[in-house]
């Protein structure tokens, strides 16, 4: 996990720890179908945008996501992609939720994680279960 990755022009190790919450901290992520749809969407996005999911945990009102990303994506771009796509998929599959505008808050937490603390972050997220 702590090995450097490379592209044609760059050698890198960009680990991000993201946390974001549902609008009004609603416990909407308790629903196992929404939880699974969110996990599947994140996995699909990881394949599409070439980032690696190192750990993930979905709590009732927030999500922890630990990824290794390419340097071509900023943390804000990754968050836009992930939050936007998961919101659209949830609103499409669950029209009864009547999601017209925001599903997630605009805010999020992100920390870049060095190679020494990657295991610590991964254990932290996995221990949230």
MDAnalysis code that builds the backbone (N, CA, C; Angstrom):
import MDAnalysis as mda
import numpy as np

u = mda.Universe.empty(387, n_residues=129, atom_resindex=np.repeat(np.arange(129), 3), trajectory=True)
u.add_TopologyAttr("name", ["N", "CA", "C"] * 129)
u.add_TopologyAttr("resid", np.arange(1, 130))
u.add_TopologyAttr("resname", ["UNK", "UNK", "UNK", "UNK", "UNK", "UNK", "UNK", "UNK", "UNK", "UNK", "UNK", "UNK", "UNK", "UNK", "UNK", "UNK", "UNK", "UNK", "UNK", "UNK", "UNK", "UNK", "UNK", "UNK", "UNK", "UNK", "UNK", "UNK", "UNK", "UNK", "UNK", "UNK", "UNK", "UNK", "UNK", "UNK", "UNK", "UNK", "UNK", "UNK", "UNK", "UNK", "UNK", "UNK", "UNK", "UNK", "UNK", "UNK", "UNK", "UNK", "UNK", "UNK", "UNK", "UNK", "UNK", "UNK", "UNK", "UNK", "UNK", "UNK", "UNK", "UNK", "UNK", "UNK", "UNK", "UNK", "UNK", "UNK", "UNK", "UNK", "UNK", "UNK", "UNK", "UNK", "UNK", "UNK", "UNK", "UNK", "UNK", "UNK", "UNK", "UNK", "UNK", "UNK", "UNK", "UNK", "UNK", "UNK", "UNK", "UNK", "UNK", "UNK", "UNK", "UNK", "UNK", "UNK", "UNK", "UNK", "UNK", "UNK", "UNK", "UNK", "UNK", "UNK", "UNK", "UNK", "UNK", "UNK", "UNK", "UNK", "UNK", "UNK", "UNK", "UNK", "UNK", "UNK", "UNK", "UNK", "UNK", "UNK", "UNK", "UNK", "UNK", "UNK", "UNK", "UNK", "UNK", "UNK", "UNK"])
u.atoms.positions = np.array([
    [0.831, -1.196, 0.000],
    [0.000, 0.000, 0.000],
    [0.874, 1.256, 0.000],
    [2.001, 1.239, 0.647],
    [2.831, 2.434, 0.748],
    [3.879, 2.512, -0.344],
    [3.713, 1.759, -1.403],
    [4.664, 1.837, -2.491],
    [4.271, 2.971, -3.417],
    [5.260, 3.571, -3.996],
    [5.009, 4.668, -4.912],
    [4.397, 4.137, -6.202],
    [3.495, 4.899, -6.753],
    [2.871, 4.584, -8.035],
    [3.542, 5.449, -9.080],
    [3.366, 5.085, -10.320],
    [3.966, 5.903, -11.363],
    [3.072, 5.954, -12.580],
    [3.162, 7.097, -13.248],
    [2.578, 7.263, -14.569],
    [3.753, 7.495, -15.504],
    [3.467, 7.836, -16.708],
    [4.543, 8.067, -17.667],
    [5.462, 9.207, -17.241],
    [4.892, 10.222, -16.579],
    [5.663, 11.422, -16.247],
    [5.784, 11.705, -14.754],
    [5.194, 10.884, -13.920],
    [5.206, 11.207, -12.490],
    [5.360, 9.951, -11.644],
    [5.981, 10.121, -10.514],
    [6.047, 9.094, -9.481],
    [5.396, 9.715, -8.261],
    [4.466, 9.007, -7.623],
    [3.666, 9.653, -6.597],
    [3.147, 8.671, -5.555],
    [2.723, 9.231, -4.451],
    [2.011, 8.518, -3.401],
    [1.028, 9.525, -2.817],
    [-0.193, 9.549, -3.337],
    [-1.216, 10.498, -2.907],
    [-2.365, 9.743, -2.251],
    [-2.314, 9.653, -0.950],
    [-3.391, 9.025, -0.191],
    [-4.261, 10.119, 0.415],
    [-5.562, 10.006, 0.204],
    [-6.509, 10.975, 0.754],
    [-7.478, 10.274, 1.697],
    [-7.745, 10.913, 2.821],
    [-8.792, 10.466, 3.733],
    [-9.917, 11.487, 3.641],
    [-11.057, 11.068, 3.084],
    [-12.224, 11.932, 2.934],
    [-13.287, 11.548, 3.953],
    [-13.979, 12.560, 4.469],
    [-15.181, 12.343, 5.277],
    [-16.205, 13.362, 4.807],
    [-17.424, 12.900, 4.524],
    [-18.494, 13.840, 4.202],
    [-19.794, 13.340, 4.809],
    [-20.718, 14.282, 5.029],
    [-21.939, 13.960, 5.764],
    [-23.171, 14.211, 4.910],
    [-24.249, 13.560, 5.313],
    [-25.527, 13.765, 4.632],
    [-26.122, 15.103, 5.079],
    [-26.935, 15.663, 4.219],
    [-27.572, 16.956, 4.500],
    [-28.396, 16.836, 5.785],
    [-28.257, 17.798, 6.650],
    [-28.936, 17.854, 7.952],
    [-28.602, 16.649, 8.835],
    [-27.520, 15.968, 8.513],
    [-27.074, 14.771, 9.252],
    [-28.172, 13.717, 9.363],
    [-28.997, 13.634, 8.333],
    [-30.047, 12.609, 8.308],
    [-29.411, 11.226, 8.259],
    [-30.031, 10.288, 8.946],
    [-29.522, 8.923, 9.018],
    [-30.022, 8.105, 7.828],
    [-29.904, 8.655, 6.653],
    [-30.404, 8.016, 5.443],
    [-29.536, 6.834, 5.022],
    [-28.295, 6.809, 5.465],
    [-27.372, 5.748, 5.063],
    [-27.560, 4.476, 5.895],
    [-28.563, 4.456, 6.777],
    [-28.906, 3.233, 7.503],
    [-29.519, 2.195, 6.575],
    [-30.165, 2.657, 5.514],
    [-30.818, 1.779, 4.556],
    [-29.754, 0.919, 3.866],
    [-29.838, -0.424, 3.985],
    [-28.803, -1.283, 3.390],
    [-28.729, -1.173, 1.870],
    [-29.849, -0.883, 1.215],
    [-29.839, -0.748, -0.241],
    [-29.111, 0.522, -0.667],
    [-29.323, 1.609, 0.052],
    [-28.615, 2.864, -0.245],
    [-27.130, 2.693, 0.047],
    [-26.829, 2.022, 1.143],
    [-25.436, 1.776, 1.516],
    [-24.723, 0.981, 0.423],
    [-25.359, -0.090, -0.061],
    [-24.751, -0.926, -1.093],
    [-24.614, -0.177, -2.408],
    [-25.627, 0.601, -2.774],
    [-25.561, 1.400, -3.996],
    [-24.404, 2.398, -3.927],
    [-24.215, 3.004, -2.771],
    [-23.117, 3.956, -2.586],
    [-21.765, 3.265, -2.713],
    [-21.611, 2.110, -2.085],
    [-20.361, 1.351, -2.191],
    [-20.084, 0.932, -3.632],
    [-21.116, 0.439, -4.320],
    [-20.959, 0.015, -5.715],
    [-20.580, 1.188, -6.609],
    [-21.192, 2.341, -6.362],
    [-20.898, 3.532, -7.156],
    [-19.452, 3.980, -6.944],
    [-19.002, 3.977, -5.695],
    [-17.618, 4.359, -5.405],
    [-16.648, 3.389, -6.073],
    [-16.959, 2.102, -6.025],
    [-16.102, 1.101, -6.671],
    [-16.048, 1.327, -8.183],
    [-17.190, 1.613, -8.787],
    [-17.241, 1.882, -10.227],
    [-16.456, 3.149, -10.585],
    [-16.603, 4.187, -9.777],
    [-15.864, 5.424, -10.007],
    [-14.365, 5.205, -9.878],
    [-13.965, 4.340, -8.960],
    [-12.540, 4.038, -8.777],
    [-11.965, 3.421, -10.052],
    [-12.722, 2.539, -10.675],
    [-12.256, 1.933, -11.922],
    [-12.227, 2.949, -13.054],
    [-13.255, 3.773, -13.141],
    [-13.361, 4.756, -14.211],
    [-12.286, 5.823, -14.119],
    [-12.021, 6.320, -12.913],
    [-11.100, 7.444, -12.723],
    [-9.736, 7.026, -12.172],
    [-9.486, 5.739, -12.168],
    [-8.173, 5.195, -11.794],
    [-7.701, 5.616, -10.413],
    [-8.580, 5.553, -9.417],
    [-8.101, 5.684, -8.051],
    [-8.366, 4.371, -7.335],
    [-7.614, 4.133, -6.290],
    [-7.692, 2.872, -5.572],
    [-8.339, 3.099, -4.213],
    [-9.398, 2.355, -3.926],
    [-10.065, 2.457, -2.632],
    [-9.309, 1.568, -1.652],
    [-8.723, 2.198, -0.630],
    [-7.956, 1.463, 0.369],
    [-8.833, 1.035, 1.534],
    [-9.787, 1.872, 1.902],
    [-10.734, 1.541, 2.977],
    [-11.950, 2.442, 2.832],
    [-13.088, 1.910, 3.236],
    [-14.311, 2.704, 3.224],
    [-15.227, 2.228, 4.336],
    [-15.942, 3.151, 4.910],
    [-16.932, 2.818, 5.933],
    [-18.084, 3.801, 5.825],
    [-19.274, 3.252, 5.751],
    [-20.468, 4.085, 5.669],
    [-21.185, 4.019, 7.014],
    [-21.251, 5.158, 7.668],
    [-21.939, 5.290, 8.946],
    [-23.355, 5.790, 8.667],
    [-24.227, 5.864, 9.660],
    [-25.613, 6.289, 9.405],
    [-25.745, 7.666, 8.753],
    [-24.826, 8.600, 9.067],
    [-24.970, 9.943, 8.508],
    [-23.686, 10.503, 7.898],
    [-22.654, 9.690, 7.751],
    [-21.433, 10.150, 7.092],
    [-20.644, 8.979, 6.526],
    [-19.687, 9.324, 5.667],
    [-18.875, 8.312, 4.994],
    [-17.399, 8.639, 5.199],
    [-16.623, 7.591, 5.480],
    [-15.164, 7.667, 5.503],
    [-14.669, 6.969, 4.248],
    [-13.777, 7.615, 3.519],
    [-13.221, 7.016, 2.314],
    [-11.726, 7.295, 2.290],
    [-10.947, 6.254, 2.147],
    [-9.491, 6.355, 2.095],
    [-9.049, 5.842, 0.737],
    [-8.444, 6.716, -0.076],
    [-8.092, 6.353, -1.442],
    [-6.664, 6.743, -1.788],
    [-6.152, 6.088, -2.811],
    [-4.893, 6.461, -3.437],
    [-5.271, 6.968, -4.821],
    [-4.920, 8.216, -5.121],
    [-5.390, 8.855, -6.348],
    [-4.240, 9.265, -7.255],
    [-4.580, 9.468, -8.508],
    [-3.620, 9.982, -9.479],
    [-3.395, 11.472, -9.247],
    [-2.219, 11.983, -9.572],
    [-1.966, 13.412, -9.361],
    [-2.751, 14.320, -10.303],
    [-3.382, 13.767, -11.337],
    [-4.152, 14.622, -12.249],
    [-5.471, 15.089, -11.643],
    [-5.892, 14.481, -10.533],
    [-7.132, 14.879, -9.863],
    [-6.831, 15.607, -8.563],
    [-7.411, 16.780, -8.393],
    [-7.311, 17.465, -7.106],
    [-8.304, 16.819, -6.140],
    [-8.127, 17.072, -4.873],
    [-9.051, 16.508, -3.892],
    [-10.464, 17.053, -4.099],
    [-10.589, 18.325, -4.464],
    [-11.925, 18.891, -4.681],
    [-12.596, 18.279, -5.914],
    [-11.821, 17.984, -6.948],
    [-12.383, 17.343, -8.148],
    [-12.862, 15.936, -7.820],
    [-12.079, 15.193, -7.060],
    [-12.493, 13.848, -6.650],
    [-13.777, 13.892, -5.832],
    [-13.864, 14.841, -4.905],
    [-15.070, 14.955, -4.082],
    [-16.274, 15.311, -4.934],
    [-16.090, 16.219, -5.896],
    [-17.172, 16.571, -6.817],
    [-17.680, 15.346, -7.574],
    [-16.757, 14.559, -8.090],
    [-17.110, 13.360, -8.848],
    [-17.859, 12.374, -7.965],
    [-17.320, 12.090, -6.791],
    [-17.900, 11.061, -5.916],
    [-19.244, 11.497, -5.359],
    [-19.301, 12.700, -4.781],
    [-20.559, 13.159, -4.188],
    [-21.636, 13.362, -5.252],
    [-21.268, 13.927, -6.379],
    [-22.242, 14.173, -7.435],
    [-22.827, 12.900, -8.010],
    [-21.963, 11.937, -8.300],
    [-22.420, 10.681, -8.895],
    [-23.248, 9.869, -7.904],
    [-22.815, 9.783, -6.657],
    [-23.596, 9.019, -5.672],
    [-24.964, 9.660, -5.445],
    [-25.024, 10.977, -5.403],
    [-26.307, 11.677, -5.218],
    [-27.249, 11.385, -6.377],
    [-26.746, 11.471, -7.611],
    [-27.597, 11.211, -8.780],
    [-28.106, 9.781, -8.785],
    [-27.250, 8.832, -8.460],
    [-27.668, 7.425, -8.462],
    [-28.692, 7.142, -7.368],
    [-28.471, 7.709, -6.190],
    [-29.419, 7.495, -5.097],
    [-30.773, 8.098, -5.437],
    [-30.779, 9.317, -5.978],
    [-32.056, 9.953, -6.310],
    [-32.760, 9.224, -7.452],
    [-32.015, 8.611, -8.363],
    [-32.614, 7.854, -9.467],
    [-33.225, 6.541, -8.971],
    [-32.507, 5.830, -8.111],
    [-32.973, 4.526, -7.626],
    [-33.986, 4.618, -6.482],
    [-34.024, 5.748, -5.816],
    [-34.942, 5.927, -4.693],
    [-35.725, 7.223, -4.860],
    [-36.633, 7.284, -5.839],
    [-37.386, 8.525, -6.081],
    [-38.278, 8.908, -4.898],
    [-38.617, 7.943, -4.074],
    [-39.469, 8.237, -2.913],
    [-38.780, 9.147, -1.896],
    [-37.446, 9.253, -1.968],
    [-36.724, 10.151, -1.068],
    [-36.918, 11.611, -1.460],
    [-37.359, 11.829, -2.696],
    [-37.672, 13.174, -3.186],
    [-36.464, 14.112, -3.050],
    [-35.313, 13.656, -3.559],
    [-34.084, 14.447, -3.500],
    [-34.063, 15.375, -4.709],
    [-34.299, 16.643, -4.464],
    [-34.317, 17.607, -5.563],
    [-33.025, 18.407, -5.641],
    [-32.484, 18.755, -4.524],
    [-31.248, 19.548, -4.563],
    [-30.118, 18.760, -3.907],
    [-29.744, 19.120, -2.733],
    [-28.586, 18.510, -2.082],
    [-28.951, 17.252, -1.323],
    [-28.100, 16.275, -1.443],
    [-28.202, 15.070, -0.634],
    [-27.087, 15.087, 0.404],
    [-25.925, 15.571, -0.044],
    [-24.767, 15.733, 0.834],
    [-24.616, 17.217, 1.163],
    [-23.963, 17.509, 2.270],
    [-23.624, 18.906, 2.542],
    [-22.523, 19.321, 1.571],
    [-22.336, 20.611, 1.424],
    [-21.261, 21.086, 0.553],
    [-19.891, 20.839, 1.176],
    [-19.848, 20.800, 2.470],
    [-18.581, 20.663, 3.187],
    [-18.092, 19.219, 3.179],
    [-16.800, 19.072, 3.327],
    [-16.187, 17.766, 3.493],
    [-14.844, 17.951, 4.179],
    [-14.331, 16.869, 4.711],
    [-13.001, 16.858, 5.323],
    [-12.082, 16.068, 4.405],
    [-10.871, 16.553, 4.206],
    [-9.864, 15.787, 3.470],
    [-8.522, 16.008, 4.134],
    [-7.777, 14.935, 4.238],
    [-6.409, 15.012, 4.745],
    [-5.535, 14.194, 3.809],
    [-4.406, 14.761, 3.451],
    [-3.438, 13.964, 2.718],
    [-2.677, 13.155, 3.745],
    [-2.405, 11.944, 3.389],
    [-1.826, 11.022, 4.350],
    [-0.488, 10.548, 3.829],
    [0.541, 10.726, 4.641],
    [1.873, 10.266, 4.263],
    [1.989, 8.763, 4.377],
    [3.096, 8.249, 3.915],
    [3.277, 6.799, 3.879],
    [3.341, 6.173, 5.274],
    [3.776, 6.939, 6.273],
    [3.904, 6.354, 7.601],
    [2.571, 6.215, 8.313],
    [1.612, 7.064, 8.002],
    [0.349, 7.002, 8.725],
    [-0.767, 6.325, 7.937],
    [-0.484, 5.782, 6.762],
    [-1.516, 5.125, 5.965],
    [-2.161, 3.964, 6.715],
    [-1.332, 3.140, 7.351],
    [-1.877, 2.002, 8.094],
    [-2.749, 2.477, 9.251],
    [-2.336, 3.544, 9.894],
    [-3.090, 4.093, 11.015],
    [-4.476, 4.536, 10.565],
    [-4.548, 5.251, 9.456],
    [-5.829, 5.719, 8.930],
    [-6.698, 4.539, 8.521],
    [-6.106, 3.569, 7.841],
    [-6.871, 2.399, 7.405],
    [-7.427, 1.645, 8.608],
    [-6.634, 1.466, 9.651],
    [-7.117, 0.793, 10.862],
    [-8.227, 1.607, 11.525],
    [-8.082, 2.925, 11.558],
    [-9.100, 3.788, 12.140],
    [-10.445, 3.606, 11.434],
    [-10.420, 3.622, 10.107],
    [-11.659, 3.483, 9.348],
    [-12.249, 2.086, 9.541],
    [-11.422, 1.077, 9.498],
    [-11.918, -0.294, 9.665],
    [-12.448, -0.538, 11.072],
    [-11.909, 0.153, 12.072],
    [-12.384, -0.009, 13.447],
    [-13.688, 0.735, 13.714],
    [-14.148, 1.555, 12.758],
    [-15.430, 2.247, 12.900],
    [-16.597, 1.282, 12.775],
    [-16.333, 0.105, 12.246],
    [-17.386, -0.897, 12.007],
    [-17.945, -1.407, 13.275],
])
